[in-house]
Amino acid sequence: MSREPNRPHQGQDPKPGTANTTPAAAAGVPQRREDAPAGRRAGLVSTSTSVTLVAKDARLKRMKRGLLTASRLIQEDAQRGGFRYRVAMLTLTYRPETPWNSRHVTHLIRAIREYLRRRGFKFRYAWVLETTKAGKPHYHLLLWLPRGLTLPKPDKRGWWPHGHTRIEWARNALGYLAKYASKGFEHGLPRGARLYGCGGLSLRSRLEKTWWLAPSWVREQLSIEDRPARAPGGGWISRRTGEWFPSPWRLVARAANWSWCRFERVPVPVTRALSAMGGTPTPLEGAS
């Protein structure tokens, strides 16, 4: 397969004046790879560079990438299936005296999913967690709802008894999420809190989302159809072929609390040894 020309790297904004720049691309949303790279030839990766990763910054970057990619794929799934929808923006806040719990947003999502299921609709959503200056969490959700259906207010319905809710229609759904994903969590996060979540993706879109979240060196060698996954003991594996790929990066220094890590790129033979995980790779069912 051939690589698409002039495609910005993951997380990199398109160059000003680039032809066919979409609103999603302008918001920094990773675009669909119709022709994923087929992989490099076996050889040596000889680039000798080093990079220092700050844990907080790396987590924020991964969150933004995962959230915006999932939102784009949800939208594409809906459009491909001929689903006529509107996107609602739902904000969930807590009363000052109510403590945060990770199960609160889970219970809300289950309630909305059941509400839509009874009416014959699939639930597609994405959410991001944000904290106020006082460190109080609140949520921003995007809900892909069928045209003609208006969701009742969750606090009035009893789905969110922890505070208040606000619903409004989104004109630019991806831009809305990009705004909050870029804010980060400079005011801290509750222990055990997830930064974002999503649901309603097709199998093909779930595989693409996983591929986008893999390191760049993995995406350069494996396609979406390879179904890359972390291998036991290090490196990555193609679940389609069973081939194993070692990482070209090694840890050379870190903080005692893992707040930062320094990695060095070293010459690594890009071998394609069979995995020791056992079993025969299964075909990509339902991923047409």
DRENDO-94664 format. One line per field, with one value per residue (C-alpha): residue number from 1; residue in three letters; x negated, y, z. Coordinates in nm, 2 decimals. Each point is the difference from the previous one (the first is absolute). Layout:
k [NUM,...] $
r [ALA,...] $
c1 [X,...] $
c2 [Y,...] $
c3 [Z,...] $
# end
This chain:
k [1,2,3,4,5,6,7,8,9,10,11,12,13,14,15,16,17,18,19,20,21,22,23,24,25,26,27,28,29,30,31,32,33,34,35,36,37,38,39,40,41,42,43,44,45,46,47,48,49,50,51,52,53,54,55,56,57,58,59,60,61,62,63,64,65,66,67,68,69,70,71,72,73,74,75,76,77,78,79,80,81,82,83,84,85,86,87,88,89,90,91,92,93,94,95,96,97,98,99,100,101,102,103,104,105,106,107,108,109,110,111,112,113,114,115,116,117,118,119,120,121,122,123,124,125,126,127,128,129,130,131,132,133,134,135,136,137,138,139,140,141,142,143,144,145,146,147,148,149,150,151,152,153,154,155,156,157,158,159,160,161,162,163,164,165,166,167,168,169,170,171,172,173,174,175,176,177,178,179,180,181,182,183,184,185,186,187,188,189,190,191,192,193,194,195,196,197,198,199,200,201,202,203,204,205,206,207,208,209,210,211,212,213,214,215,216,217,218,219,220,221,222,223,224,225,226,227,228,229,230,231,232,233,234,235,236,237,238,239,240,241,242,243,244,245,246,247,248,249,250,251,252,253,254,255,256,257,258,259,260,261,262,263,264,265,266,267,268,269,270,271,272,273,274,275,276,277,278,279,280,281,282,283,284,285,286,287,288] $
r [MET,SER,ARG,GLU,PRO,ASN,ARG,PRO,HIS,GLN,GLY,GLN,ASP,PRO,LYS,PRO,GLY,THR,ALA,ASN,THR,THR,PRO,ALA,ALA,ALA,ALA,GLY,VAL,PRO,GLN,ARG,ARG,GLU,ASP,ALA,PRO,ALA,GLY,ARG,ARG,ALA,GLY,LEU,VAL,SER,THR,SER,THR,SER,VAL,THR,LEU,VAL,ALA,LYS,ASP,ALA,ARG,LEU,LYS,ARG,MET,LYS,ARG,GLY,LEU,LEU,THR,ALA,SER,ARG,LEU,ILE,GLN,GLU,ASP,ALA,GLN,ARG,GLY,GLY,PHE,ARG,TYR,ARG,VAL,ALA,MET,LEU,THR,LEU,THR,TYR,ARG,PRO,GLU,THR,PRO,TRP,ASN,SER,ARG,HIS,VAL,THR,HIS,LEU,ILE,ARG,ALA,ILE,ARG,GLU,TYR,LEU,ARG,ARG,ARG,GLY,PHE,LYS,PHE,ARG,TYR,ALA,TRP,VAL,LEU,GLU,THR,THR,LYS,ALA,GLY,LYS,PRO,HIS,TYR,HIS,LEU,LEU,LEU,TRP,LEU,PRO,ARG,GLY,LEU,THR,LEU,PRO,LYS,PRO,ASP,LYS,ARG,GLY,TRP,TRP,PRO,HIS,GLY,HIS,THR,ARG,ILE,GLU,TRP,ALA,ARG,ASN,ALA,LEU,GLY,TYR,LEU,ALA,LYS,TYR,ALA,SER,LYS,GLY,PHE,GLU,HIS,GLY,LEU,PRO,ARG,GLY,ALA,ARG,LEU,TYR,GLY,CYS,GLY,GLY,LEU,SER,LEU,ARG,SER,ARG,LEU,GLU,LYS,THR,TRP,TRP,LEU,ALA,PRO,SER,TRP,VAL,ARG,GLU,GLN,LEU,SER,ILE,GLU,ASP,ARG,PRO,ALA,ARG,ALA,PRO,GLY,GLY,GLY,TRP,ILE,SER,ARG,ARG,THR,GLY,GLU,TRP,PHE,PRO,SER,PRO,TRP,ARG,LEU,VAL,ALA,ARG,ALA,ALA,ASN,TRP,SER,TRP,CYS,ARG,PHE,GLU,ARG,VAL,PRO,VAL,PRO,VAL,THR,ARG,ALA,LEU,SER,ALA,MET,GLY,GLY,THR,PRO,THR,PRO,LEU,GLU,GLY,ALA,SER] $
c1 [0.00,-0.12,-0.02,0.23,-0.19,-0.02,0.17,-0.11,-0.14,0.23,0.04,-0.15,0.22,0.03,-0.21,0.17,0.13,0.00,0.26,0.32,-0.05,0.32,0.14,-0.09,-0.36,-0.02,0.11,-0.29,0.22,-0.19,0.14,0.10,-0.28,0.16,-0.35,-0.19,-0.38,-0.08,-0.32,-0.37,-0.25,-0.21,-0.32,-0.15,0.15,-0.31,0.13,-0.17,0.22,0.15,0.32,0.13,0.36,0.18,0.27,0.27,-0.05,-0.01,0.32,0.17,-0.12,0.12,0.34,0.05,-0.10,0.23,0.29,0.00,-0.07,0.29,0.23,-0.09,0.05,0.34,0.11,-0.13,0.17,0.33,-0.03,-0.10,0.30,0.24,0.09,0.16,-0.12,-0.06,-0.28,0.10,-0.25,0.07,-0.18,0.01,-0.10,-0.01,0.16,-0.28,0.08,0.02,-0.32,-0.11,0.02,-0.11,0.32,0.22,-0.07,0.02,0.35,0.11,-0.12,0.18,0.32,-0.02,-0.10,0.31,0.22,-0.12,0.01,0.37,0.06,-0.20,-0.32,-0.36,-0.18,-0.31,-0.19,-0.33,-0.08,-0.29,-0.07,-0.10,-0.07,0.07,-0.26,0.12,-0.07,0.37,0.06,0.26,0.08,0.05,0.18,0.09,0.31,0.08,0.39,0.25,0.17,0.33,-0.10,-0.08,-0.16,0.16,-0.22,-0.19,0.03,0.38,0.03,-0.20,-0.30,-0.23,0.11,-0.35,0.05,0.12,0.00,0.02,0.08,-0.04,-0.05,-0.35,-0.08,-0.36,-0.02,-0.37,-0.10,0.20,-0.19,-0.33,0.05,0.04,-0.26,-0.26,0.06,-0.17,0.02,-0.22,0.22,-0.05,0.21,0.17,-0.18,0.10,0.18,0.02,-0.07,0.25,0.23,0.20,0.24,0.20,-0.30,0.01,-0.26,-0.19,-0.01,-0.10,-0.30,-0.09,0.02,-0.24,-0.24,0.00,-0.09,-0.30,-0.34,-0.10,-0.27,0.26,0.24,-0.29,-0.05,0.35,0.34,0.34,0.08,-0.32,0.18,-0.31,-0.02,-0.26,-0.20,-0.08,-0.36,-0.01,0.04,0.32,0.17,0.22,0.30,0.07,-0.33,-0.15,-0.32,-0.19,-0.16,-0.25,0.00,-0.27,0.00,-0.16,0.04,-0.32,0.11,0.31,0.13,0.04,0.38,0.01,0.11,-0.24,-0.19,-0.28,-0.02,-0.28,0.05,-0.25,-0.08,0.25,0.04,0.36,0.06,0.32,-0.03,0.31,0.16,-0.03,0.36,0.12,0.32,0.09,0.09,0.37,0.15,0.13,0.37,0.24,-0.27,0.09] $
c2 [0.00,0.35,0.28,0.29,0.32,0.32,-0.15,0.17,-0.22,-0.10,0.30,0.24,0.29,0.02,0.26,0.33,0.00,-0.38,-0.10,-0.18,0.09,-0.10,0.16,-0.32,0.02,0.36,-0.10,-0.25,-0.31,-0.30,-0.08,-0.34,-0.20,-0.18,-0.13,-0.08,-0.07,-0.35,0.00,0.06,-0.25,-0.19,0.19,0.23,0.31,0.20,0.34,0.09,0.25,0.03,0.14,0.09,-0.07,0.19,-0.24,0.27,0.14,-0.35,-0.10,0.32,-0.05,-0.36,0.11,0.26,-0.23,-0.28,0.23,0.18,-0.31,-0.18,0.29,0.02,-0.38,0.01,0.28,-0.19,-0.32,0.18,0.17,-0.33,-0.17,0.27,0.09,0.35,0.15,0.32,0.03,0.11,0.15,-0.11,0.16,-0.18,0.19,-0.09,0.18,0.14,-0.25,-0.31,-0.21,-0.13,-0.37,-0.17,-0.20,0.31,0.06,-0.38,-0.01,0.30,-0.16,-0.33,0.20,0.19,-0.32,-0.18,0.30,-0.01,-0.38,0.00,0.23,-0.21,0.21,-0.06,0.22,0.18,0.23,0.15,0.18,0.18,0.08,0.35,0.15,0.35,0.22,-0.13,-0.36,-0.09,-0.24,0.04,-0.17,0.11,-0.25,-0.02,-0.21,-0.10,0.00,-0.08,0.29,0.07,-0.13,0.23,-0.15,0.09,0.18,-0.26,0.18,0.03,-0.37,-0.12,-0.12,0.27,0.06,0.14,0.35,0.19,-0.07,0.22,-0.12,0.19,-0.09,0.01,0.18,-0.12,-0.32,-0.08,0.36,-0.01,-0.30,0.13,0.31,-0.19,-0.27,0.28,0.14,-0.29,-0.07,0.26,0.02,-0.37,-0.31,-0.22,-0.33,-0.26,0.24,-0.08,0.30,-0.10,-0.27,-0.09,-0.26,-0.11,-0.06,-0.27,-0.28,0.16,0.34,-0.16,-0.16,0.33,0.19,-0.26,0.05,0.37,-0.04,-0.22,0.17,0.16,-0.26,-0.27,0.18,0.03,-0.37,-0.15,0.08,0.02,-0.35,-0.14,0.08,0.10,-0.08,0.02,-0.33,-0.17,0.10,0.30,0.11,-0.03,-0.29,-0.03,-0.19,-0.07,-0.17,-0.07,0.19,0.18,0.35,0.12,0.36,0.22,0.20,-0.09,0.17,0.17,0.22,0.08,0.19,-0.20,0.06,-0.07,0.37,0.00,-0.26,0.04,-0.24,-0.06,-0.12,-0.28,-0.22,-0.28,-0.28,0.02,-0.38,-0.17,-0.30,-0.20,0.07,-0.24,0.08,-0.31,-0.07,0.08,0.36,0.03,0.19,0.35,-0.08,0.27,0.25,0.07] $
c3 [0.00,-0.07,0.26,-0.06,-0.11,0.21,0.30,0.33,0.27,0.29,0.23,-0.25,-0.13,-0.38,-0.16,-0.08,-0.35,-0.04,-0.26,0.11,0.37,0.18,0.32,0.18,-0.12,0.10,0.35,0.02,-0.05,-0.14,-0.34,-0.14,-0.15,-0.30,-0.11,0.32,-0.04,-0.09,0.20,-0.04,-0.15,0.25,0.10,0.26,0.14,0.05,0.11,0.33,0.17,0.35,0.14,0.34,0.08,0.28,0.13,0.04,-0.35,-0.16,0.17,-0.12,-0.36,0.00,0.14,-0.26,-0.28,0.12,0.07,-0.33,-0.20,0.16,-0.06,-0.37,-0.04,0.17,-0.24,-0.30,0.11,0.03,-0.34,-0.16,0.13,-0.12,0.36,0.01,0.33,0.20,0.25,0.35,0.24,0.36,0.30,0.34,0.31,0.37,0.30,0.23,0.27,-0.23,-0.03,-0.34,-0.08,-0.32,-0.01,-0.03,-0.37,-0.07,0.15,-0.21,-0.32,0.08,0.06,-0.33,-0.19,0.14,-0.09,-0.36,-0.02,0.09,-0.29,-0.24,-0.03,0.06,0.25,-0.13,0.24,0.11,0.33,0.16,0.36,0.11,0.34,0.13,0.16,0.33,-0.12,-0.04,-0.29,-0.26,-0.34,-0.35,-0.23,-0.37,-0.08,-0.35,0.01,-0.27,-0.16,0.15,0.35,0.29,0.30,0.34,0.25,0.19,0.33,-0.03,-0.12,0.30,-0.21,0.15,0.37,0.08,-0.12,-0.31,-0.38,-0.31,-0.35,-0.32,-0.37,-0.14,-0.32,-0.01,0.20,-0.04,0.06,0.32,0.13,-0.12,0.21,0.32,-0.09,-0.04,0.35,0.17,0.37,0.15,0.31,0.08,-0.04,0.26,0.06,-0.25,-0.23,-0.38,-0.22,-0.28,-0.13,-0.31,-0.12,-0.31,-0.23,-0.27,0.01,-0.28,0.17,0.33,-0.17,-0.17,0.33,0.16,-0.29,0.04,0.37,-0.07,-0.01,-0.33,-0.07,0.02,-0.24,-0.24,-0.02,0.06,-0.16,0.16,-0.13,0.18,0.33,0.19,0.37,0.27,0.02,0.34,0.10,-0.23,-0.36,-0.20,-0.19,-0.31,0.11,-0.36,-0.09,0.34,-0.09,0.28,-0.03,0.26,0.12,-0.13,0.32,0.34,0.34,0.11,0.29,0.20,0.30,0.32,-0.01,-0.38,-0.06,-0.30,-0.20,-0.25,-0.30,-0.25,-0.35,-0.08,-0.30,0.01,-0.25,-0.13,0.00,-0.06,0.23,0.08,0.33,0.28,0.11,-0.17,-0.19,-0.36,-0.10,-0.07,-0.29,0.05,0.04,-0.07,-0.09,-0.36] $
# end
